[in-house]
Amino acid sequence: MPSPQVFNTTDGAQYTTSQGAPVAEPYAAGRIGRNGPLLLQDFHHIDLLAHFDRERIPERVVHAKGSGAHGVFEVTHDISDLTSAQIFAKVGTKVRATARFSTVGGESGSADTARDPRGFSVKLRTEEGNWDHVYNNTPVFFVRDPAKFPHFIHTQKRDPQTHLKDSDMFWDYLSQNPEAFHQVMILFGDRGVPDGYRFMHGYAGHTHKLVKANGDFVYAQFHYRCDQGTKWLPQDVATKLAGENPDYSTQDLFEAIDRKEFPSWTLSVQTMTVEQAEKFRYNILDLTKIWSHKDFPLRPVGKLTLNENAQNYFNEIEQIAFSPSHLVPGVEPTADPVLQSRLFSYADTQRHRLGANYGQLPVNAPLHLPANFQRDGPMSFHSQGSRPNYQSSI
């Protein structure tokens, strides 16, 4: 007797195999007689188990625990005097956006309320391609030398012998690398544990270049300022929530959007001329330092509003792939060594997690299909048809 849900699903779908053939009973398995061994010819059962064995993909090596939502980014102020980026050509331009927020060091099942920096990433789908903002909720970071990054992250993970978190590793690293203490003072101050993802700012940290059509450029620091204001959790509350509701921030974001309390952030930019940078009192490409708002005031650019929850977390949030190398014309990286390393590493980790064709997944695909000479590879479903796969004169 077929299960009721086979024919009475809420969306009217009929239960099938992965190849679309109808199946009368999801729990059934082909056997020899009533109590005999299973049959290898039962494709439905074998395929079910084989797919289940492969459901999990590698989690992110950092920022594994996170949540996100979709929304819109609207340009509210004219900065066409700074950059030729088409998105800023007209006030009122709106583009689709997807944001993902996260902790840094914890695994996928770890607590949202850990004392840890928060990832703040946004994918803007512009007419000139995807522009990824791969930011944090603090304006600085622990390292300015990229070779130290794997060492530092290892101290955030588990001891290779005990498989336990070990604070001695963390503080041992910090004692040897004092450039980290700007970030440490923020992390262990009142701003160390945001009250959910809706009440925190986002910072590029890295210096970028905004470039005009004639090649002139200024240095830029981007900031997302939270329109809801900022809130922080005291340590005792954060610790209690870690045990009672480790998904606190994830739940708060989803339920707020479900209530139509849409969180928003104002994107602003600080700029510095080449001449100012050359005379500045320290290296403006140092990720452990900030620019004074008094000397380099924030200039508003636009507004990000998150107004739509994902329908499928895995497809739309877990599989989203951010990289600082995903830029648009008119926005360029600087020689910041940590940024330069991230340009490679972030895209490379997506190839590891999702495969060489991660950019073809719907959540990662640009508005307009790419036209280039990249072809084939695992799970390719857009290989550009009959277009030549080399620079052709035919």
C-alpha positions in Angstrom: 0.0 0.0 0.0 1.6 3.3 -1.0 2.4 5.8 1.7 0.0 8.8 1.7 2.7 11.3 1.0 3.6 9.6 -2.3 0.5 11.1 -3.9 -0.6 13.8 -1.4 2.5 16.0 -1.2 1.9 19.7 -0.5 3.3 20.7 -3.9 1.5 18.0 -5.8 4.7 16.1 -6.7 4.7 12.3 -7.1 7.5 10.3 -5.5 10.1 9.1 -8.0 13.6 7.7 -8.4 16.4 10.1 -9.1 15.8 9.5 -12.7 12.1 10.5 -12.6 10.5 7.0 -12.7 7.5 6.8 -10.3 7.9 4.6 -7.2 4.9 3.4 -5.2 6.5 3.1 -1.8 9.6 5.1 -0.5 10.3 2.6 2.2 10.1 -0.5 0.0 13.2 -2.6 -1.0 13.2 -5.6 -3.5 13.9 -8.9 -1.8 13.8 -12.6 -2.6 10.6 -13.7 -0.9 9.3 -12.2 2.3 12.5 -12.5 4.4 15.2 -13.1 1.8 18.2 -11.0 0.9 17.9 -7.7 -1.0 18.2 -7.5 -4.7 21.0 -5.6 -6.4 18.7 -4.9 -9.2 16.6 -2.6 -7.0 17.9 0.7 -8.4 15.7 2.8 -6.1 17.1 1.3 -2.9 20.8 1.2 -4.0 20.6 4.7 -5.5 19.0 6.0 -2.3 21.9 4.6 -0.1 24.6 5.6 -2.6 23.4 9.2 -2.7 23.0 9.4 1.1 26.7 8.3 1.4 27.6 11.4 -0.6 25.3 14.1 0.8 28.0 15.9 2.7 30.6 18.2 1.1 33.7 19.6 2.8 32.8 22.4 5.1 34.6 25.7 4.8 38.1 25.5 6.4 37.2 28.9 8.1 33.7 30.4 8.4 32.1 27.0 8.5 29.2 28.0 10.7 26.9 30.6 9.2 23.6 31.7 7.8 22.3 34.1 5.2 19.5 35.6 3.2 18.7 37.3 -0.1 17.9 40.9 -0.7 18.6 44.0 -2.7 21.4 46.6 -2.9 20.4 50.1 -4.0 22.8 52.9 -4.9 21.7 55.9 -2.9 24.5 58.4 -3.6 26.5 59.3 -6.6 30.2 58.3 -6.5 30.7 58.3 -10.3 33.5 60.8 -9.7 35.5 58.1 -8.0 35.0 55.0 -10.2 33.8 53.9 -13.6 32.0 50.9 -12.1 28.7 50.7 -13.9 26.7 49.9 -10.8 27.5 53.4 -9.5 26.6 55.2 -12.8 23.1 56.1 -11.7 21.5 56.7 -8.3 18.6 54.4 -7.8 20.3 51.4 -9.4 19.2 48.2 -7.7 20.9 44.7 -7.9 20.0 41.4 -6.4 22.2 40.5 -3.4 22.9 37.5 -1.2 24.6 37.8 2.2 26.2 35.2 4.4 27.2 35.8 8.0 29.4 33.5 10.0 31.8 32.8 12.9 35.4 32.2 11.9 37.0 29.4 13.9 34.2 27.0 14.7 33.0 23.9 12.9 29.6 23.7 11.2 27.8 22.7 14.3 29.5 25.2 16.7 27.8 27.9 18.7 26.8 31.2 17.0 27.7 33.1 20.2 31.4 32.2 20.4 33.8 35.1 21.1 35.1 35.2 17.6 35.1 37.7 14.7 32.1 37.4 12.3 32.3 37.0 8.6 30.2 39.5 6.6 30.0 38.5 2.9 27.7 39.9 0.2 27.4 38.9 -3.4 26.1 41.7 -5.7 24.9 40.6 -9.1 25.7 43.5 -11.3 25.4 43.9 -15.1 29.3 43.7 -15.2 29.5 40.5 -13.3 29.4 39.4 -9.7 31.0 41.7 -7.1 31.8 39.9 -3.8 32.3 41.8 -0.6 34.2 39.3 1.6 34.3 41.3 4.8 34.4 40.8 8.6 32.6 42.6 11.5 35.9 44.1 12.7 37.9 46.7 10.7 41.2 44.9 11.3 42.5 41.3 11.5 45.1 39.3 13.4 47.7 39.1 10.6 49.4 41.3 8.0 51.7 38.7 6.7 49.7 36.1 4.8 52.1 33.2 5.5 51.0 33.4 9.2 47.3 32.8 8.3 47.4 29.0 8.3 49.4 29.1 11.6 46.9 31.4 13.2 43.9 29.4 12.1 45.4 26.2 13.3 45.4 27.8 16.8 41.6 28.3 16.4 41.0 24.7 15.6 41.7 21.5 17.6 44.9 20.2 19.1 46.3 17.4 16.8 46.7 15.0 19.7 43.8 15.7 22.1 41.4 16.9 19.4 40.3 19.6 21.9 40.2 23.3 21.6 43.3 24.7 23.3 43.4 28.3 24.4 47.2 27.9 25.1 47.8 27.6 21.4 45.9 30.8 20.8 47.7 32.8 23.4 51.0 31.3 22.5 50.6 32.5 18.9 49.5 36.0 20.1 52.5 36.3 22.4 54.8 35.8 19.4 52.9 38.1 17.0 52.1 41.4 18.7 50.6 42.9 15.5 47.5 40.9 16.3 46.7 42.9 19.4 44.6 45.6 17.8 42.2 42.8 16.8 42.5 41.1 20.2 41.5 44.3 22.0 38.3 44.5 19.9 37.6 40.8 20.3 38.0 40.8 24.1 36.2 44.1 24.6 32.5 44.7 24.7 32.3 44.2 20.9 33.5 40.6 21.0 30.1 38.9 20.8 27.5 40.5 18.5 23.9 40.0 19.5 23.0 38.1 16.4 23.9 39.0 12.8 21.4 41.8 12.5 23.2 44.1 14.9 26.8 44.3 13.7 28.8 46.3 11.1 30.8 45.0 8.3 34.3 46.1 7.2 36.4 45.4 4.1 39.5 45.8 6.3 41.6 45.6 3.1 42.3 48.7 1.1 41.0 48.6 -2.5 41.3 51.0 -5.5 38.5 52.8 -7.1 39.5 53.5 -10.7 38.1 55.9 -13.2 37.9 55.4 -17.0 41.1 57.4 -17.5 43.1 55.3 -15.1 43.1 57.7 -12.2 42.4 56.1 -8.9 41.9 56.6 -5.2 42.4 54.2 -2.3 39.2 53.1 -0.7 38.0 51.4 2.5 34.4 50.1 2.5 32.1 49.9 5.5 28.7 48.5 6.0 27.0 50.4 8.9 24.1 48.6 10.6 20.9 50.6 10.3 19.4 48.8 13.3 22.3 49.9 15.5 24.8 47.6 17.2 24.1 45.3 20.1 26.4 43.0 22.0 26.1 40.1 24.3 27.8 39.9 27.8 29.9 36.8 28.2 27.6 35.1 30.7 24.6 35.4 28.3 26.7 34.3 25.3 27.9 31.2 27.3 24.4 30.4 28.3 23.1 30.7 24.8 25.9 28.5 23.5 24.5 25.6 25.5 20.8 26.3 25.2 20.6 27.6 21.6 23.8 27.3 19.7 22.0 28.5 16.5 20.9 31.7 18.2 22.1 34.1 15.5 20.8 31.9 12.7 17.4 31.7 14.2 17.2 35.4 14.9 18.0 36.4 11.3 15.6 33.9 9.8 12.7 34.7 12.1 13.2 38.5 11.7 13.0 38.3 8.0 10.0 35.9 8.3 8.3 38.6 10.4 9.1 41.2 7.7 11.5 43.0 10.0 14.1 43.3 7.2 17.6 44.2 8.4 19.6 46.8 6.4 23.0 48.2 6.2 24.3 51.5 4.7 27.4 51.0 2.6 29.9 53.9 2.9 33.4 54.4 1.7 36.5 56.2 2.9 38.9 57.5 0.2 42.5 58.5 0.2 44.5 60.0 -2.7 47.8 58.5 -3.8 49.6 61.6 -2.5 47.9 61.3 0.9 48.9 57.6 1.0 52.5 58.3 0.2 52.7 60.8 3.1 50.6 58.9 5.6 52.2 58.0 8.9 51.9 54.2 8.3 51.4 51.8 5.5 47.8 52.0 4.4 47.9 48.4 3.1 48.4 47.1 6.7 45.4 45.0 7.7 46.1 45.5 11.4 45.4 49.3 11.2 42.5 51.6 10.4 41.9 55.0 8.8 40.6 57.8 11.1 37.0 58.8 10.3 37.9 62.3 11.3 40.7 62.6 8.7 38.9 60.4 6.1 35.1 60.7 6.7 32.7 58.1 5.5 30.9 58.9 2.3 27.5 57.1 1.8 27.2 54.9 -1.2 24.1 52.6 -1.0 21.9 50.4 1.1 21.7 46.6 1.5 18.4 45.2 2.6 17.8 41.5 3.3 14.2 40.7 2.6 14.0 37.0 1.6 14.9 33.8 3.3 16.5 31.0 1.4 14.1 28.2 0.3 16.9 25.7 0.6 19.8 26.3 2.9 22.2 24.0 1.1 21.6 25.2 -2.4 21.5 28.9 -1.6 23.7 29.5 1.4 26.0 26.5 1.9 26.9 26.4 -1.8 27.4 30.1 -2.2 31.0 30.8 -3.1 32.6 34.2 -2.2 36.0 35.4 -3.2 37.7 38.8 -3.0 38.9 38.1 -6.6 35.3 38.5 -7.8 35.5 42.2 -8.7 33.9 44.4 -11.4 35.6 47.0 -13.7 36.4 50.1 -11.7 37.2 48.3 -8.5 40.7 46.8 -8.1 42.8 45.1 -5.4 45.8 46.8 -4.0 49.2 45.3 -3.1 48.0 44.4 0.4 49.8 41.0 0.8 47.0 39.4 2.8 44.4 40.6 0.2 46.7 39.3 -2.6 46.8 35.9 -1.0 43.0 35.8 -0.4 42.5 36.5 -4.1 43.8 33.0 -4.8 42.9 31.1 -1.7 39.2 31.9 -1.6 38.5 30.8 -5.1 40.7 27.8 -4.7 38.9 26.6 -1.6 35.6 26.8 -3.5 37.1 24.6 -6.2 37.9 22.1 -3.4 34.5 22.4 -1.7 32.2 22.6 -4.7 34.3 21.6 -7.7 35.9 23.4 -10.7 32.5 24.5 -12.0 31.3 26.1 -8.8 30.5 29.3 -10.7 27.8 27.5 -12.7 25.7 26.8 -9.6 22.6 29.0 -9.7 23.5 30.9 -6.5 27.0 31.7 -7.9 26.1 32.3 -11.6 26.4 35.9 -12.9 23.5 37.6 -14.5 24.9 37.0 -18.0 26.4 33.6 -18.9 30.2 33.7 -19.1 31.8 33.8 -22.6 35.4 32.4 -22.4 37.4 29.3 -23.2 36.9 27.4 -20.0 35.3 24.1 -20.8 34.0 20.8 -19.3 35.2 19.4 -15.9 33.1 17.6 -13.3 29.4 18.6 -13.1 29.5 21.0 -16.0 26.0 21.9 -17.3 26.9 25.0 -19.2 29.8 24.4 -21.6 29.0 27.3 -23.9 27.5 25.1 -26.6 29.2 25.0 -30.0 31.3 28.1 -29.4 35.0 27.5 -30.2 37.1 26.5 -27.2 40.2 28.5 -28.4 40.8 32.0 -29.8 39.3 31.3 -33.2 39.6 33.2 -36.5 36.9 31.0 -38.2 
